[in-house]
Amino acid sequence: MLVGSFSACIFFNASITYENIKLILIALLCTCLASSANYGINELIDSEFDKHHPVKKKRPIPSGKISKKKVLFGSLLLVLITAVISFVYLPIEVFFAIISLIVMGFFYNVRPFRTKELPYLDVISESINNPIRFIIGWYSMQMVFFPPVSFIVSFWAFGAFLMACKRLAEYRFINDPQKAAKYRKSFKYYTEENLIVSIIGYISLVSFSLAIICIKYSISVILAVPVFIASFIWYFKLTLKKDSPAKEPEKLLKHKEFYFFTILTIIVLVLAKILNPYLEFLLKIWS
């Protein structure tokens, strides 16, 4: 979400005012609440499948430590609280984006839709949350126009890259096609080979979108490209490890490389913003 706000400032000179900071904080709270609601519903519906997972079967719901009714009630309560807060305190565009986040969680998890059971569509639909979060951050800066398509596509493709890596890490961890299919129906159709091919496709789309952003909005973004490439290589290498943290992204917080690439990316993009006028001047001279 914060990437959307950051992009509005870096590329389109959005003002960092007290009002905007307040909106960002409220939007961040609502995004967290909406994501928590989606997570609760996901855990509730997945509990039957998690019994076939070597690690997830020990979680509170599959193991019977927590009542399913309590989880359902808590998730619905979070949805209600999120909707009320976002409608009252946030721009209408942010409200609709947050509702979209909840709706996408419904389509991803709940039958008869349950897109997470369909190969490729599971990655495609879950990754839509990335541009939705971007839009939440974007309009929290009180932007008056929709973000450029190149930004939307790049963040969707980046999310798809991460999700496909997660699927690959899960598939390799279970290491048994039949058990994998019992845990997640889409694994009936996935193989290591076609997952890796899809990862290459998603990262290619990220690269294409970044090229458009460089050409159309800020040539200085090219300074960050080496950092992006290095971080993608590191993450894919991490995905291929035997017990990869890519299957549970929260475990990335234990890796110092994650913080290194995150901080370095922010520093490089800020420098790119400062240096952009000079780079554009040099381009005019050379052309």
C-alpha distance (Angstrom), angle and dihedral (degrees) to the residues before:
residue distance angle dihedral
M1 . . .
L2 3.79 . .
V3 3.81 89.5 .
G4 3.81 88.4 66.4
S5 3.81 91.4 53.4
F6 3.80 91.1 43.8
S7 3.82 91.5 50.7
A8 3.81 91.5 50.1
C9 3.82 88.8 55.2
I10 3.81 98.5 41.3
F11 3.80 100.4 41.9
F12 3.81 104.9 24.1
N13 3.83 104.0 29.2
A14 3.80 96.9 -117.8
S15 3.79 111.9 -178.5
I16 3.80 120.5 -107.5
T17 3.80 99.3 -140.3
Y18 3.79 133.1 157.8
E19 3.81 89.6 -107.3
N20 3.81 92.4 52.1
I21 3.80 92.5 47.5
K22 3.81 89.2 51.2
L23 3.81 90.8 50.3
I24 3.81 91.4 48.5
L25 3.81 91.9 52.6
I26 3.82 92.9 48.4
A27 3.81 90.9 45.5
L28 3.80 90.0 49.2
L29 3.81 90.1 52.5
C30 3.82 91.8 48.9
T31 3.81 91.9 47.0
C32 3.80 90.4 52.1
L33 3.81 91.5 48.2
A34 3.82 92.2 48.1
S35 3.81 91.4 47.8
S36 3.81 90.1 48.7
A37 3.81 90.2 52.1
N38 3.80 90.6 50.3
Y39 3.79 90.4 46.8
G40 3.80 91.5 52.1
I41 3.81 92.2 51.1
N42 3.80 90.1 45.4
E43 3.81 92.0 52.5
L44 3.79 91.2 45.7
I45 3.81 95.8 52.6
D46 3.81 94.4 37.1
S47 3.80 93.9 52.2
E48 3.82 92.9 94.5
F49 3.81 91.3 51.4
D50 3.81 94.1 42.1
K51 3.81 88.3 65.5
H52 3.81 86.5 74.9
H53 3.83 93.5 52.6
P54 3.83 116.8 94.1
V55 3.82 93.1 -135.7
K56 3.82 107.9 19.6
K57 3.82 92.1 57.8
K58 3.83 86.4 75.7
R59 3.81 93.1 59.5
P60 3.84 117.6 114.0
I61 3.83 98.2 -102.5
P62 3.85 100.4 43.4
S63 3.80 89.9 44.0
G64 3.82 91.4 49.7
K65 3.81 96.4 -118.2
I66 3.82 92.8 124.4
S67 3.81 127.4 44.8
K68 3.81 115.2 -114.7
K69 3.82 90.0 -140.7
K70 3.81 91.1 58.3
V71 3.80 91.6 50.4
L72 3.81 91.6 48.9
F73 3.80 92.4 47.9
G74 3.82 91.7 47.5
S75 3.81 92.5 49.4
L76 3.82 93.8 49.1
L77 3.80 90.4 47.0
L78 3.81 90.1 52.9
V79 3.81 90.1 50.6
L80 3.81 90.7 52.7
I81 3.83 93.9 46.8
T82 3.81 91.4 47.2
A83 3.80 93.2 49.7
V84 3.82 93.3 49.0
I85 3.82 96.0 46.5
S86 3.81 94.6 45.2
F87 3.82 93.2 46.5
V88 3.81 93.9 48.8
Y89 3.80 101.8 39.8
L90 3.81 108.8 23.9
P91 3.82 136.1 66.3
I92 3.80 112.3 -87.3
E93 3.83 91.0 -113.3
V94 3.80 90.0 58.5
F95 3.80 91.0 47.7
F96 3.81 91.9 54.5
A97 3.81 91.4 45.1
I98 3.81 91.3 53.1
I99 3.81 90.7 47.8
S100 3.82 87.4 50.0
L101 3.80 88.9 54.0
I102 3.81 90.0 55.1
V103 3.82 92.4 44.7
M104 3.82 91.8 51.0
G105 3.80 88.5 52.1
F106 3.81 88.1 53.7
F107 3.82 93.1 51.2
Y108 3.80 91.2 45.3
N109 3.80 95.7 50.8
V110 3.80 112.1 22.6
R111 3.80 128.3 76.6
P112 2.98 139.1 -94.1
F113 3.81 85.1 36.7
R114 3.83 103.7 31.4
T115 3.79 95.1 149.3
K116 3.81 90.9 -176.0
E117 3.81 88.0 79.4
L118 3.82 93.6 57.5
P119 3.82 119.5 84.8
Y120 3.82 114.7 -112.6
L121 3.81 91.1 -4.4
D122 3.82 87.3 73.4
V123 3.80 90.1 60.9
I124 3.81 94.6 38.5
S125 3.82 95.1 50.5
E126 3.80 96.9 42.1
S127 3.81 90.6 48.8
I128 3.81 91.1 58.1
N129 3.81 85.3 77.9
N130 3.81 88.2 71.7
P131 3.84 97.0 64.4
I132 3.82 89.9 38.6
R133 3.81 89.7 57.6
F134 3.81 88.4 45.2
I135 3.82 89.7 54.0
I136 3.83 90.8 49.3
G137 3.80 90.5 55.1
W138 3.80 91.8 41.9
Y139 3.80 96.4 54.9
S140 3.81 91.3 40.5
M141 3.82 83.5 72.0
Q142 3.84 86.6 58.5
M143 3.79 93.1 -113.9
V144 3.81 112.3 177.1
F145 3.82 98.2 -149.8
F146 3.79 136.1 53.0
P147 3.82 115.4 -96.8
P148 3.82 115.1 -98.6
V149 3.80 116.0 -87.9
S150 3.82 91.3 -120.3
F151 3.82 89.8 62.9
I152 3.81 91.9 47.1
V153 3.81 93.1 48.7
S154 3.81 93.9 45.3
F155 3.81 92.8 52.8
W156 3.79 92.7 44.1
A157 3.83 91.3 50.2
F158 3.81 90.7 46.0
G159 3.80 89.6 53.1
A160 3.81 90.0 47.7
F161 3.81 89.6 52.0
L162 3.82 90.6 53.3
M163 3.82 93.0 45.3
A164 3.81 93.4 48.3
C165 3.81 88.9 49.6
K166 3.81 88.4 51.4
R167 3.81 90.9 51.7
L168 3.80 91.0 48.8
A169 3.82 92.0 48.9
E170 3.83 91.0 49.1
Y171 3.80 92.4 47.5
R172 3.80 92.8 49.7
F173 3.82 92.1 45.0
I174 3.82 94.3 54.3
N175 3.81 88.6 44.2
D176 3.79 93.8 -169.7
P177 3.85 120.2 91.0
Q178 3.82 93.5 -153.7
K179 3.81 94.8 49.7
A180 3.80 89.7 43.1
A181 3.83 90.7 54.5
K182 3.83 90.8 51.9
Y183 3.80 90.1 51.9
R184 3.82 96.2 44.1
K185 3.82 122.6 12.2
S186 3.81 93.7 -149.1
F187 3.81 87.8 64.9
K188 3.82 87.7 73.0
Y189 3.79 86.6 75.3
Y190 3.79 102.7 30.5
T191 3.79 126.1 90.7
E192 3.79 129.3 177.8
E193 3.78 88.5 -106.3
N194 3.80 98.8 54.0
L195 3.81 91.6 42.3
I196 3.81 90.7 54.5
V197 3.81 90.6 46.9
S198 3.82 90.0 52.3
I199 3.81 90.5 49.3
I200 3.81 89.5 54.6
G201 3.81 89.6 50.0
Y202 3.81 94.0 50.7
I203 3.79 94.4 47.1
S204 3.82 89.8 48.2
L205 3.81 88.7 55.8
V206 3.81 89.9 50.1
S207 3.81 89.3 53.1
F208 3.81 92.2 48.1
S209 3.82 91.9 50.2
L210 3.81 91.8 47.7
A211 3.80 89.2 52.7
I212 3.82 90.0 55.0
I213 3.82 90.9 48.3
C214 3.81 90.1 50.6
I215 3.81 93.6 49.6
K216 3.80 99.3 40.0
Y217 3.80 106.7 30.9
S218 3.80 113.3 16.3
I219 3.79 127.0 -1.1
S220 3.80 88.7 -166.3
V221 3.83 90.1 73.1
I222 3.79 85.0 80.2
L223 3.82 86.5 76.4
A224 3.81 88.6 66.9
V225 3.81 95.4 48.5
P226 3.85 94.6 89.2
V227 3.82 89.0 52.7
F228 3.81 91.0 49.8
I229 3.81 91.9 49.1
A230 3.82 92.5 48.3
S231 3.82 92.0 48.6
F232 3.81 92.4 48.9
I233 3.81 91.4 50.1
W234 3.82 91.1 48.2
Y235 3.81 92.2 49.6
F236 3.79 94.4 47.2
K237 3.80 90.5 48.2
L238 3.82 88.0 50.7
T239 3.82 89.4 50.7
L240 3.80 91.1 57.9
K241 3.81 93.5 56.8
K242 3.81 117.1 110.9
D243 3.82 96.6 -112.9
S244 3.79 97.1 22.1
P245 3.82 120.8 -170.7
A246 3.82 86.5 -143.5
K247 3.82 88.1 84.7
E248 3.82 88.1 61.7
P249 3.85 105.5 30.2
E250 3.83 93.1 -168.3
K251 3.81 86.9 71.9
L252 3.81 88.5 66.9
L253 3.80 86.7 80.8
K254 3.80 87.1 74.3
H255 3.81 91.8 60.4
K256 3.80 117.6 85.9
E257 3.82 90.2 -155.1
F258 3.81 88.7 67.2
Y259 3.80 91.4 59.1
F260 3.80 91.6 42.0
F261 3.81 94.1 55.5
T262 3.81 93.3 41.2
I263 3.81 94.3 52.0
L264 3.81 92.9 40.6
T265 3.81 91.5 51.7
I266 3.82 91.7 51.9
I267 3.82 92.2 47.8
V268 3.81 93.0 48.1
L269 3.82 93.3 47.8
V270 3.82 91.6 49.7
L271 3.81 89.5 49.8
A272 3.80 88.9 47.2
K273 3.80 89.5 55.1
I274 3.82 90.6 51.9
L275 3.81 94.6 44.8
N276 3.81 97.0 41.8
P277 3.86 96.9 94.7
Y278 3.81 90.7 51.9
L279 3.80 93.3 47.8
E280 3.80 91.4 49.3
F281 3.82 89.6 49.6
L282 3.81 90.8 52.2
L283 3.80 90.6 48.9
K284 3.81 90.8 53.4
I285 3.81 90.2 51.4
W286 3.81 93.1 48.4
S287 3.79 92.7 46.6
